[in-house]
Amino acid sequence: MNALQLVGEPPCGGNADEPVLIRMASVEPQPLDWLWPGRIPAGRVSLLVGDPGQGKSLVAIDMAARVSRGLPWPDAPEGPPAPVGAVLLLSADDDLGGTVRPRLDAAGADAEAVVELCAVREGNGRGARRFCLARHLAALERALSLAGCVRLVVIDPVTAYLGRGEVASDAEVHDVLAPLAVVAGQSGAAILAVSHLSKRGAASVLHRATGSMAFVAAARTVWAVASDLDDPERHLFLPVKSNLSARGRGLAYRIVTSPEHADAPRLAWESAPVALTAAEALATVAGRPPSERQAAAAWLRDTLAAGPLAAQEVARRAGQSGVSWATVKRAKGLARVISYSTGYQDRWMWRLPGQEAQAPPGGEGAAETSGARVELPQGAEGAQGTAPDPRARPGGNAQDAAGRSAL
């Protein structure tokens, strides 16, 4: 940013407060950099929240490992890798030798590039004390300088570093986090603050984050982790808030044992996006009634449990069951339904993951290219579309529509 431009002259001999104004023409636009494209911005504070046991710390360790070695991100294994650099950890709850180091090794991290800020030696002769965001930001800046080219800072959990009794109200939390955002901007490092969700199950995700809206307000992106209700071993990494881009879709992962490090867990990510929102996932976990889309997804999984069906047949059954066809189509991603073309009269089939693709009765088999069955990712067939069926009558019902278009 250029130097401040003061507009107006102070009154002669006056002691009144004077505004400091910046003319926007003097502000130089700055490009937005991402650590994890579309998910974790560089030079900003992000927040990762979730209930205990969902793998929040493992997600942070996984990110640290990718940054330490410049590895690809889980949603783009063939895409640009993470910017390689150092990682600064603040780990209040986990033992370094018994937990943090084994997890870093299991995730494939370069341990030489990962540094723990374990304490601050104060200059008043009181010895070393736990880092406190309210009092030790200068020490954090010094740590960033000493650690080298730091790309990622993980504060886990952030509430452990607020200082006992020093930060209570939203205003006090804001006063602590605002300077932290400045440190992030000046250093260019992404700061990931990790925290638990409060136990207020009826509150929105935004209000459950660490019990203070000030954390959510300070973070440019907020992500939540939750269990998949249909598969407790599957965990979801879901967007809650993004001030810097369109809110993207979530990802799924499982907590597995590393073959090389049997005593340490690591994450196994799925590359396909997840359509479920954080609000839906956490509302279901809290016992609130499922949304219309969640109910349709459950119906869709039950309908396809016996095997693939033609989209036209799914539409017919939806009508018989009183389920809105529009809602069923919106629930496809949530149910992880895969669509594929049969190559027979522009027919489309729907199946669940793990089921073998097959043609509808009377069909000629799935469309093939070079001997391989062609399947389109979720949503791709809707963008591509097919020609209307000339035999379909105007004003047809839901199953007619299903047969006329790629769903």
C-alpha atoms as one frame of an Amber mdcrd trajectory, in Angstrom:
protein
   0.000   0.000   0.000   1.266   3.473  -0.821   1.715   6.184   1.788  -1.401
   7.543   3.423  -3.053  10.475   1.742  -4.511  12.884   4.245  -7.557  14.733
   2.988  -8.277  18.118   4.546  -6.261  20.372   6.812  -6.443  20.194  10.604
  -8.206  23.166  12.179  -5.879  25.802  13.527  -5.225  25.343  17.211  -7.846
  22.605  17.500  -7.481  19.422  19.540 -10.314  17.525  17.846  -9.693  14.001
  16.559  -8.948  13.985  12.852  -9.791  11.199  10.388  -7.000   9.564   8.408
  -8.257   8.885   4.900  -6.875   6.774   2.076  -7.892   7.542  -1.460  -8.414
   4.166  -3.150  -6.652   5.331  -6.303  -3.445   5.297  -4.250  -3.942   1.653
  -3.144  -2.086  -0.876  -5.264  -4.134  -4.051  -5.928  -2.417  -7.162  -4.582
  -2.847 -10.599  -6.196  -4.319 -13.318  -4.005  -1.951 -16.200  -3.291  -3.086
 -19.626  -2.156  -1.257 -22.261  -0.166  -3.920 -24.849  -1.051  -5.737 -23.444
  -4.123  -9.317 -22.484  -3.383  -9.099 -23.763   0.191  -6.292 -22.282   2.314
  -5.020 -18.797   1.342  -1.432 -17.711   1.858  -0.849 -14.679   4.059  -4.216
 -15.093   5.785  -5.703 -16.756   8.865  -7.851 -19.858   8.297  -9.830 -21.849
  10.856 -10.310 -25.622  11.068 -12.987 -26.809  13.490 -14.595 -30.087  14.474
 -15.550 -32.376  17.305 -12.895 -34.552  18.982 -11.866 -37.692  17.131 -12.542
 -36.399  13.621  -8.895 -35.964  12.630  -8.443 -32.178  12.811  -4.832 -32.456
  13.916  -4.163 -35.132  11.291  -5.485 -32.807   8.585  -3.069 -30.136   9.819
  -0.187 -32.647   9.893  -1.086 -33.811   6.380  -0.938 -30.223   5.135   2.383
 -29.694   6.914   3.848 -32.789   5.254   2.778 -31.660   1.786   4.274 -28.199
   2.293   7.525 -29.574   3.723   8.165 -31.614   0.572   6.167 -29.737  -2.060
   3.728 -32.626  -2.593   0.454 -32.374  -4.573  -2.785 -31.571  -2.767  -5.288
 -34.424  -2.338  -7.918 -32.894  -4.641  -5.402 -32.383  -7.477  -2.900 -35.266
  -7.498  -1.820 -34.309 -11.012  -2.027 -30.562 -10.406   0.450 -28.005  -9.090
   2.130 -29.194  -5.875   2.113 -27.335  -2.600   4.682 -24.530  -2.424   7.645
 -26.090  -0.665   8.801 -24.396   2.504   9.137 -24.594   6.262   6.280 -25.246
   8.670   5.947 -23.748  12.143   3.907 -25.822  14.607   2.370 -24.828  17.913
   1.084 -28.102  19.376  -0.321 -27.706  22.856  -2.088 -31.045  23.320   0.244
 -33.560  21.677   3.594 -34.931  22.844   6.315 -34.122  20.326   8.172 -37.423
  20.459   5.221 -39.723  21.048   2.636 -38.141  18.734   3.738 -35.247  16.534
   6.977 -36.692  15.093   5.493 -40.162  14.381   2.514 -38.559  12.633   4.772
 -36.344  10.541   6.821 -39.400   9.519   3.679 -41.363   8.649   2.457 -38.473
   6.492   5.780 -38.381   4.629   6.962 -35.025   5.978  10.498 -33.696   5.804
  11.047 -33.357   9.557  13.996 -31.030   8.923  11.566 -28.454   7.502   9.132
 -28.590  10.450   9.829 -26.512  13.563   7.898 -26.479  16.852   7.490 -23.223
  18.783   7.493 -24.869  22.199   7.993 -21.847  24.474   9.034 -18.205  24.711
  11.979 -17.193  26.871  10.905 -13.841  28.279  13.440 -11.086  28.742  12.332
 -10.241  32.281  14.188 -13.167  33.808  11.048 -15.221  34.445  12.302 -18.071
  32.245  10.493 -19.877  29.442   6.699 -19.718  29.223   4.093 -21.091  26.844
   3.566 -18.890  23.817   0.622 -16.509  24.258  -1.056 -14.768  21.337  -1.965
 -11.834  23.536   1.644 -11.130  24.604   4.144 -12.864  22.341   3.427 -11.866
  18.743   6.904 -10.339  18.476   8.320 -13.753  19.406   6.185 -15.329  16.668
   7.599 -12.901  14.118  11.094 -13.748  15.331  10.326 -17.479  15.066   9.143
 -17.022  11.477  12.410 -15.305  10.665  14.567 -17.991  12.331  12.703 -20.960
  10.832  13.396 -19.897   7.256  10.862 -19.619   4.432   7.758 -20.502   6.444
   4.750 -21.302   4.274   2.425 -22.666   6.966   1.828 -21.996  10.661  -0.395
 -24.430  12.587  -1.811 -23.350  15.963  -3.431 -26.429  17.524  -5.608 -25.698
  19.382  -5.753 -21.940  19.134  -7.657 -21.614  22.417  -4.641 -23.009  24.299
  -2.580 -19.999  23.229  -4.945 -17.208  24.240  -3.558 -16.935  27.770  -5.325
 -18.023  30.921  -7.893 -15.410  31.903  -6.473 -12.863  29.467  -9.000 -13.244
  26.651 -12.694 -13.753  27.368 -15.046 -11.555  25.341 -15.452 -11.412  21.568
 -13.876  -7.959  21.613 -10.787  -9.282  23.412 -10.514 -12.234  21.006 -10.706
  -9.794  18.094  -7.975  -7.640  19.632  -5.713 -10.708  19.732  -6.506 -12.110
  16.291  -6.322  -8.821  14.363  -2.543  -8.477  14.937  -2.151 -12.175  14.082
  -3.727 -11.463  10.697  -1.188  -8.672  10.206   1.669 -11.103  10.933   0.219
 -13.507   8.368   0.008 -10.774   5.750   3.501  -9.482   6.351   5.130 -12.938
   6.361   3.046 -14.427   3.544   2.523 -17.571   5.595  -0.837 -19.278   5.838
  -1.881 -19.485   9.489  -4.176 -22.410  10.282  -5.893 -22.151  13.670  -7.384
 -25.453  14.844 -10.170 -25.652  17.405 -12.962 -27.756  18.787 -16.618 -27.013
  18.274 -18.668 -25.927  21.246 -21.350 -28.301  22.526 -24.225 -26.046  21.469
 -25.650 -28.597  19.062 -28.596 -26.419  18.034 -26.389 -23.494  17.014 -25.073
 -22.974  13.498 -21.566 -24.100  12.627 -20.383 -20.491  12.575 -21.600 -19.933
  16.132 -20.208 -23.248  17.402 -16.644 -22.524  16.292 -14.645 -22.242  19.539
 -17.668 -20.558  21.137 -16.739 -17.146  19.779 -17.826 -15.475  16.549 -14.624
 -13.421  16.706 -12.614 -16.450  15.550 -14.870 -16.936  12.547 -14.840 -13.212
  11.725 -11.031 -13.060  11.767 -10.568 -16.137   9.570 -10.767 -15.672   5.808
 -11.711 -19.315   5.308 -13.310 -21.735   7.771 -13.358 -25.522   7.346 -15.079
 -28.164   9.444 -14.500 -31.895   9.825 -17.310 -34.323  10.619 -18.173 -38.003
  10.320 -20.094 -39.461   7.408 -23.301 -40.658   9.074 -23.572 -43.599   6.653
 -19.950 -44.634   7.149 -18.457 -43.689  10.543 -14.951 -44.576   9.335 -15.244
 -41.944   6.598 -14.636 -38.324   7.598 -15.593 -35.164   5.722 -13.585 -31.960
   5.242 -16.257 -29.373   4.490 -16.342 -25.634   3.746 -18.074 -23.346   6.237
 -16.996 -19.882   5.100 -14.839 -18.295   2.416 -14.308 -14.559   2.049 -11.855
 -14.870  -0.820 -13.491 -17.159  -3.375 -16.658 -19.041  -4.150 -17.250 -21.635
  -1.462 -15.971 -24.893  -2.923 -16.965 -28.467  -2.283 -15.658 -30.668   0.458
 -13.457 -33.750   0.445 -13.522 -37.079   2.261 -10.773 -39.005   4.007 -10.198
 -42.038   6.173  -7.818 -42.383   9.094  -5.575 -45.350   8.309  -2.400 -46.942
   9.627   0.800 -46.191   7.798   2.504 -49.357   6.461   5.905 -47.904   7.349
   4.842 -46.532  10.756   2.346 -48.914  12.346   2.113 -46.875  15.534   1.028
 -43.652  13.812  -2.164 -42.850  11.875  -2.276 -40.924   8.614  -4.980 -39.797
   6.183  -6.124 -41.521   3.004  -7.973 -38.936   0.914 -10.618 -39.431  -1.727
 -10.056 -37.255  -4.786 -13.763 -36.881  -5.652 -15.576 -33.858  -4.156 -18.262
 -34.164  -1.495 -21.588 -32.397  -2.024 -22.683 -32.395   1.629 -22.426 -29.070
   3.465 -20.955 -28.631   6.924 -24.338 -27.462   8.221 -26.016 -30.632   6.947
 -23.316 -32.946   8.277 -23.174 -31.419  11.740 -26.959 -31.030  11.997 -27.361
 -34.748  11.345 -24.702 -35.623  13.902 -26.471 -33.396  16.439 -29.699 -35.338
  15.920 -31.692 -32.695  14.088 -34.102 -33.872  11.367 -32.427 -34.451   7.983
 -32.858 -31.861   5.274 -34.946 -32.580   2.183 -31.775 -33.231   0.217 -30.397
 -35.608   2.859 -33.688 -37.523   2.884 -33.603 -37.754  -0.919 -30.005 -38.992
  -0.811 -30.979 -41.719   1.660 -33.901 -42.711  -0.595 -31.558 -42.757  -3.597
 -29.032 -45.032  -1.877 -31.822 -47.439  -0.905 -33.254 -47.379  -4.449 -29.897
 -48.178  -6.052 -28.767 -50.670  -3.418 -29.780 -53.671  -5.593 -27.834 -52.395
  -8.590 -27.705 -49.719 -11.317 -30.940 -48.338 -12.740 -31.786 -46.257 -15.778
 -32.290 -42.597 -14.880 -35.804 -42.874 -16.324 -36.593 -45.721 -13.912 -35.203
 -43.746 -10.962 -37.489 -40.858 -11.917 -40.477 -43.207 -12.133 -39.797 -44.637
  -8.688 -39.301 -41.163  -7.256 -42.751 -40.192  -8.501 -44.274 -43.324  -6.961
 -42.563 -42.601  -3.636 -43.571 -38.946  -3.580 -39.976 -37.765  -3.728 -39.340
 -34.587  -5.710 -37.346 -35.350  -8.864 -35.605 -31.979  -8.656 -34.490 -32.827
  -5.113 -33.326 -36.290  -6.194 -31.091 -34.713  -8.843 -29.656 -32.296  -6.273
 -29.023 -35.253  -3.952 -26.976 -37.227  -6.512 -23.655 -35.852  -5.312 -24.581
 -36.301  -1.671 -25.412 -39.963  -2.317 -22.186 -40.324  -4.378 -24.163 -41.553
  -7.381 -22.197 -42.087 -10.595 -23.856 -41.487 -13.983 -22.740 -43.126 -17.198
 -23.964 -43.364 -20.778 -25.009 -46.730 -22.168 -24.697 -45.708 -25.797 -28.222
 -47.043 -26.365 -30.876 -44.478 -27.343 -29.048 -41.841 -25.315 -29.865 -43.753
 -22.142 -28.140 -42.840 -18.881 -27.659 -45.179 -15.942 -27.147 -44.363 -12.274
 -25.096 -46.512  -9.917 -23.494 -46.371  -6.492 -19.719 -46.537  -5.947 -18.518
 -50.129  -6.028 -21.289 -51.348  -8.300 -20.408 -52.594 -11.760 -21.725 -50.504
 -14.640 -24.295 -52.280 -16.772 -26.742 -51.538 -19.574 -30.514 -51.300 -19.129
 -32.671 -54.279 -20.156 -32.785 -54.449 -23.958 -29.782 -52.134 -24.299 -26.626
 -52.681 -26.249 -24.184 -52.176 -23.415 -22.344 -49.158 -22.118 -20.637 -46.841
 -24.565 -17.067 -47.905 -25.051 -13.921 -46.193 -26.201 -10.790 -48.268 -26.826
 -12.499 -51.193 -25.153 -13.124 -49.310 -21.887 -16.511 -48.381 -20.534 -17.011
 -44.606 -20.426 -18.191 -43.055 -17.165 -18.606 -39.345 -16.601 -17.802 -37.697
 -13.260 -20.673 -36.374 -11.167 -22.088 -33.283 -12.862 -20.211 -33.672 -16.156
 -23.123 -35.305 -17.919 -25.407 -32.424 -16.955 -23.074 -29.925 -18.579 -22.661
 -32.019 -21.692 -26.328 -32.867 -22.231 -27.940 -34.929 -24.976 -30.366 -34.263
 -27.779 -34.083 -34.354 -26.892 -35.885 -37.581 -27.706 -38.086 -36.813 -30.744
 -40.587 -39.426 -29.537 -41.167 -37.711 -26.194 -44.474 -35.943 -25.940 -44.655
 -32.231 -24.946 -45.334 -31.639 -21.274 -44.182 -35.127 -20.289 -43.705 -36.241
 -16.699 -40.533 -36.691 -14.655 -39.532 -40.003 -16.182 -40.010 -38.571 -19.686
 -37.658 -35.749 -18.749 -35.163 -38.257 -17.350 -35.173 -40.106 -20.655 -34.790
 -36.973 -22.755 -31.718 -35.518 -21.094 -28.428 -36.538 -19.580 -28.987 -36.379
 -15.857
